[in-house]
């Protein structure tokens, strides 16, 4: 919207400038008091055409440059001794857009043609006076000034663009440094602790089996959870280090979440509806995280015995729904914890919708609708 509004303002400004230059040229031409000739209508038409051509000076600077130059030569030949102001504006616009060679060629041709046009005019001027008139129509100093102004603005815009690119590169570099710092902190603080949990759980399981004792289900669940946490942490660290877009976990890994839920005694089921199709990486990652966080909340807080996961593939939407039979009731408002806030932020970032509330029949439901079109 900002770009369109800026372009509209530039177009209006070009129209105003073209109208102003046209009016000025006609006023000067009419006030010269030259003897009337049969070529006057043509001369005034060329004055107006040269000024109005400036409307397109931003879109087509080179054609406008030659058009205004031809108009200047034409109305000089028609007997109107009017400065080539429109051509000066065109020189400025062409140089600003970087057309320096074309501008130089057009300027040389116009400077050479103006004295000849003045000699061919119906006014009977001596050769020396004709040359004086042509110099008055387009003095070399004004031509150089117009070109210099265009080049100065072009260089200023180039430096501004370069400064903007430098700021963006600096911001990206700082973001990369922050990611690496977070990765190092996570590696130092979490990997060690999780590894200890995994090793201790493994030792306990191994010892129990050597003694011929039955291994507690909770110990096996701890061992598997530690192993999964290690994998997740490594995937997260890789994401922070490399900043790639490939999701470490996606829809293909949802069955693993269901199996983990079953391993801790939760009766978890998975239902997939619709024709599966390609889903953007960000949508896959978000769907997986929502299911993972929902099952974690069910296991920790819901006091539920069963949970159902449903994934619906629709043409424009991927819908994920997780229901449990926990203790939540419709008259008890859910506490907005970090997990729910994180889900909502992920879904909102993709332009989707999230429903998280107690069910009328008891328990809790989480439903996310994620658009799959126009998401990278």
N, C-alpha and C positions, 0 to 999 in steps of 0.2 A: 504494500500500500504506500509506503514511504517513497519507493522508487517511482511508482506511477504518478504520485502527487508532484514529485520533483520534476519529472518529465513534462507534466502538464504546465507547471509554472514556467519552465524553460521555453515551451512552445508559445505561451502567451507573451513572454518577454520578447521572443523573436518577432512575433506579429506586431507588437507595439513599436519595436525599433524599425521594422520595415515600413510601417505606416508613417512614422515620424520622418524617416529619411526621404520617403516619397513626397510627403507634403513639403518638406524643405526644398527639394530639388524643383518641384513645380513652382513654388513661390519665387525662388531665385530666377528660374527661367522666364516667368511672366513679368518680373520686375526689371529685366535687363533692358527693355526698351529697344530691342533690335528691330530693324525694318522688317515688316511682315513679308514672308515668302510662302510659296506654295508648299514648302517642306515643313512648315511649322507643326501641323498635326502629327506628322511622323516623329518630329523631334520631341514633342510633348509625350507621345506614346512611349518613346524609348526612355525618356526620363522616368515615367511611371513604372515601366517594366524593370528598369535597373534597380529602383528602390524596392519594389515588391518582390523581386527575386531573393532578397535577403531573408525572406521567411524560411527558405530552405537551406540557409547557410550552415546550419549545424548538421543536417542530415546529408547534404551533398555539397561540401565546401568547394571542391574542384570545379564542378559544373557551374556553380553560382559565380565563381571567380571569373570564368571565361564569359559567362552571360553578362555580368555587370561591365566587364571590359569592353565587350562588343557594343553594349548600349551606350557607353561613354563615347566611344569612337563614332557611333552612329549619330547621336544628337549633336556632337561637334560638327560632323559633316553636314547636318541639317541646318546649321547656323546658330545653334544655341550654345553660347559660351558659359557653361555651368560647370563648376568643379566636380570632378568624378568622386563624390563622397561615397556613393554606393560601392565603388570599386575598392576604396580604402577599407571599408568595413569587411568586404569579401577577402581582401588580403589578410587582415587581422584574423578572420575566422579560419582561413586555410592554413596559415602558419601555426595557429593554435592547435590544429588537428595534426600537425606534423608534415604537411605537404609543402615543404620548403622548396624543393626543386621545381615543382609545378608552378608555385607562386612566382619564383624568379623568372621562369620562362614566360608566364603570362604578363608579368610586369614589363619585361623587356619589349614584348610585342606591342603592348598598349602604349608605352613611351615612344616607340618608333612610329606607331600608327596615328597618334594624336596630331602631330604637326601636319601630316599628310591630309588628315580629315579636315583640319582647319583651312588648309589651302584649297580643298575641294568644296568648301562651304559656299553658299550663294553670296556671302558678303565679300566685297572686293577689298580685302586687306592686303597691304604690302607684305612681302615675304618676312621682313624683320618683325612686323607687328603680329603676323600670324604665329611666328615662333614664340613671341611674348605671350600671346593668348594661350597657346598650348602649354606653356610653362605654368601659366596661372591656373589652368584646368587641373593639372596634376603635377605639383612640384615634387621634385625628387625627395626633398626632406620629409614631406608628409608621408610619402610611400615608405620610406625607411622607418619612420616612427610607427606606422601601423604594423609593419612586419616585426619590429622590435617589441611592441606591446604584446602581439600574439605569441612570440617566442618566450617572453618573460612569463606570461601566464601559463604557457605549456610547461615550462620548467618548474614553476611553483606547484602545479598540479602533480607533476611527476614526483617531486620531492614529498608531497603530501601522501601520495600513494605508497611510496617507499617507506615513509615513516609508519603508515598504517600496517604494512606488511611486517615491518620490524617489530611492532607492538604485538601482532598476532604470533609471530615466531617466538618472541620472548614469553608470551603467555603459555604457549604450548610447551616450551622448554621447562618453565616453572611447574606446569602441571605434571610433566613427566618426572621431574625431580620429586614432587610430592608423592606420586605413585610409588616410586622406588623407595622413598623413605617409609611409606606405609607398609610396603612389602617387607622391608627389612625388620620393621617393628613387629609385624605379625609373625614373621619367621622366628624372631628371637623369643617372643613372649608366649606364643601359642603352640608352635610345633613341638617344643620341648615338653610342655605339660601334657599334651595329647599323646605324645609318644610314650611318656611314663605310664599313663593310664592304659594304653594299649598293651604295653609290655607286662604290666602287673596283671591285667586281666588274662593275658595269654599264659602267664606263669601259673595263675590260679587254675585255669582250665586244664593245663597240662598236668599239674600236680594231682588234681582230682581224678583225672583219667588214669594216671599211673597207679593210684591207690585203689582203682576199681570203683570209685564213688560216682554217683550220678552228678553230672555237672548242672548246677542251677541254671534255669532259663535266663534269669536276670544277669548272670555272669556272661553267658553267651551273647546276650543283647548288648551288654557293655562293651564286649570285645568287638562286636560288629559295628556298634556306633562309633567307637574310637577309630576303627579302620575307615569307615565312611567319612568321618570328620577329617581325617588326614588327607583323604583324596580330595575332599571339597576345599580344604585349605590350600593344597597344592594348586588346584585349578584356579582358585582366587588369586594366588600369588602370581601365577602365569599371566592372568588377565591384567593385573596391576603392572607387571613388568613389561608386557608386550603391547598392551592396548589393542589387541586384536578383537574382531567382532564375532568370532566363532564361539558359540555358547559352550561353557564347560559341561553343562547339564541341559537336557532338553526333554521333549516328550517321549523319546525312546527310553529314557531312564525312569519314567514314572512307575513302571512295574516294580523296580527295585524299591521305591518308596513304599509301595503296597506290601511287599514282602517284609520289609523292616518293621512296618506297623504290625503285621501278623506275628512277627517273632517276639513281640512284647505282649502278646495276648489280645490284641485288638482285632476284631472280625472285620477286616478291610476288604472291600470289593472294588473292582475297577470295571467301568463300562465305557466303551468307545462307540459313539454313534456318528453316522454320516460317512461320506466318502473322503478318506484322508487325502490331503493335497499339501503342496509345499507351503510351509508357514515361515514367515520371516524369523531370523535368529532372535531378535529382541522379544518377539511374542513367545517363542518356545521357551526362552530363558525365564520370562515372567510367569508363564503358566506353570513351569516346574517349581519355581520358588513359591508360588501361591499354594500349590498342593503340599509342598514340603512344610511350609510354615503352618498350614492348617492342620496337618497330621501331628505336627509337633505340639500345637496348642491342644489338640484333642487328647494326646497322651499325657500332657502335663497338667491341664486345668479342667478338662471337661468331665472327668470321671465317667467316660463313655465306655461301652463294650463293643460298639460297632461303628463303622464309618464307611460311607460310600463315596466313591470318586467317579464323576461322570465327565467325559470329554466329548463335546459335540463339535464336529467339523461342519460349519455352514459356509456358503459361498464367500461371504464377506466378513465372517466373524468366527472366532474360536471361543467357545464357551466352556468354562471350567466350573464345576460345582462340587462342593464337598459338604456332605451332611453327616451329622453324628447324632447319637441318642443320649447325649450327656444330660447334665442337670440344668442347663440353661432353660429359662422360661420366658414367655413373651412379656411378662410384667417386670422383668429384671433387665434393665438397660445394660448392654455389654460395656465393659471397661475398655476404653481405647488404648490398648497397650502398644508397645513398640512394633510388635509383629503386624497388627492390623494397620497401623500407620504406614509401615513399610510397604504392605500390599497396596494400599490406596495410592501411595506415591508412584509405585511402579505402573499400576493400571492407568492412572491419570496421565502419566508421561507418554503413554502410547495412544491416548485419546479414547480409552475405553471406560467402562463403568464397573464399579464394584459394589456388591451387596453383601453385608455381613451383619447378621441379626439372628436372634433366637427364632426357632420354628414354633408354629402354633401347636404342633403335637409334641413339643418338647425337644430339647437338643438345640444345636446351632447349625446354621448354614452359611457358607461362603460361596458366592457366585461372582465370577469375573467374565465380562464380555470384552474380548480383545479384538479390535479390527485387524484384519490381515492384509488389507490393501493400503499402499502408501506408507508402510512401516518398514524402516530399514533395520 
